[in-house]
Amino acid sequence: MENKSNKTVRKQKVKKSQNYFGLEIEDNGKFDALNVAARLFLCPRITPEHAIKMVDMLEKGLITVDGFRERTNEFIYELVSLKNTPKGITSIMRNKLEAWEKILKAPTQEEYEYIETFFTFSKETLFGNEQKRDDNPLKSPISMATYVKQYVKGQDDAIDKLAVPFFLHHDSKSKNYTSRIKTPVLLMGPTGSGKSEMIRHFAKICDCPVIRINSSEITPTGWRGVGITDIIARELKNGTSIDDLKYAIIVFHEFDKITHYNQNIVGTFGTDMDNDMMRDIMRFFETDHSLHLEDSTHPTGDTYRLPVDNLLIVFDGAFSGMENIIKKRLNLRQKVGFSQNSSSGYDESNLLQYVKTEDLEEWGYMPELLGRIGETVVLNPLSTDVIYEIMISAKESVLQSHIEFWLKNNIDLQFDEKALRYIASEAYKSGLGFRNVKALLAKALKSMYFNMVQSSSTQENTIVKISEEYIKEHLRVR
């Protein structure tokens, strides 16, 4: 009798489970196991590790079926919003599939058919053409530089130098290895010279998340305020998976502000904080070091280890005032009166190109930090001619966007060359470089946009010419 009782108990403890999308899910009749697994696979924000934990929480009743569906519906809706932008959805889901295969397994054909039937996502919609999955024509620094030069003008030398570290980063990510020869980059150049645009287009090639950290707003570990890891951890909350973050591009924006150079700081506050901040940054250069990130989006408050070895670190800044340090080192005196023409042999319109480590040390950087920066890339200040060239020839220029908008409304907007050169001249005088062009065009065309009349798509195009006089008149309007 005793043995029979034991057998009965053992039979009661046996729970039937099913495997969908690599997930073992208990078949308890409270929910559809296949639907649960499909949802977890489709959600861009849910990693394989989270999927396993969520199944466990569902089975234990720690989260309700309705709550689970509501939460996953939100995530899947994000995927739906990207449905008409194939590059966006395929990039996310290819990374998701790669991570899923490492821990669980790739979905079967039947499971893909289920996704298409119940969620309307075909395999091709999710991942694109599989034959072209690894087909990237930008496989060399030269080809990457050529691509970026279509969008950024007047900075060919800087683009060529940046192409090498970005290529090494792209290669290590695409082949899943840790590059030991990739080094951090310091990008120096005036406001509006194209620093952010260059990084954006190189990052697009690498297909990596870009995390911009404003150096003037962060505080070191132990100080009150927002730290570096806090900002990186926000990416988890915004939906970036930990696997994507492993090959992120970290941009320390306005890096020139980190030393409080030339600012009136009372006592040693600036120096102490600066040095602590630089020590914090140097953690990114330690071999086998990991950052600890807390993901607050999940009930369990998961903590992740983010290895720093695969990250690409870029520092950028305008370094306004560095010219004075360089002048002092080069013994270039301030010229007055009729002796203003330079006979020093140096191009004094862009003294940043002569920057050396000793200048950066005088700016306030610790030698230990500077010794880890592999490449210093200096951009040229943009002349009026270069700003004009960007407007008329760069891909995705703001001028072209205005023209395309009006063409859709049957207006062929034609700018006189003098009108565009006037805008370029005003942008140059502002000291904001090409960044000011967008604001100038918006102000000059504001009246046209306000008075526009929607036209029929069958209507013939009307030519509207924009003269220099029109631009001058509308830029004077307050």
Sequence and secondary structure as in RCSB ss.txt:
>XXXX:A:sequence
MENKSNKTVRKQKVKKSQNYFGLEIEDNGKFDALNVAARLFLCPRITPEHAIKMVDMLEKGLITVDGFRERTNEF
IYELVSLKNTPKGITSIMRNKLEAWEKILKAPTQEEYEYIETFFTFSKETLFGNEQKRDDNPLKSPISMATYVKQ
YVKGQDDAIDKLAVPFFLHHDSKSKNYTSRIKTPVLLMGPTGSGKSEMIRHFAKICDCPVIRINSSEITPTGWRG
VGITDIIARELKNGTSIDDLKYAIIVFHEFDKITHYNQNIVGTFGTDMDNDMMRDIMRFFETDHSLHLEDSTHPT
GDTYRLPVDNLLIVFDGAFSGMENIIKKRLNLRQKVGFSQNSSSGYDESNLLQYVKTEDLEEWGYMPELLGRIGE
TVVLNPLSTDVIYEIMISAKESVLQSHIEFWLKNNIDLQFDEKALRYIASEAYKSGLGFRNVKALLAKALKSMYF
NMVQSSSTQENTIVKISEEYIKEHLRVR
>XXXX:A:secstr
 HHHHHHHHHHHH   EEEETTEEEE  SSS HHHHHHHHHH TT  HHHHHHHHHHHHHTSS HHHHHHHHHHH
HHHHHHTTT HHHHHHHHHHHHHHHHHHS    HHHHHHHHHHH   HHHHH  GGGTT  S  SHHHHHHHHTT
T  S HHHHHHHHHHHHHHHHHHHHT   SS   EEEE  TTSSHHHHHHHHHHHHT  EEEEETTT   TTSSS
  HHHHHHHHHHTT  HHHHTT EEEEETGGGGG TT    TTHHHHHHHHHHHHHHGGGSTT EEEEE TTSTT
  EEEEESTT EEEEEE  TTHHHHHHHHHT     GGG S  SSS TT GGGG  HHHHHHHT  HHHHTT  E
EEE     HHHHHHHHHHSTT HHHHHHHHHHHTTEEEEE HHHHHHHHHHHHHHTSTTHHHHHHHHHHHHHHHH
T     TTS  EEEEE HHHHHHHHH  
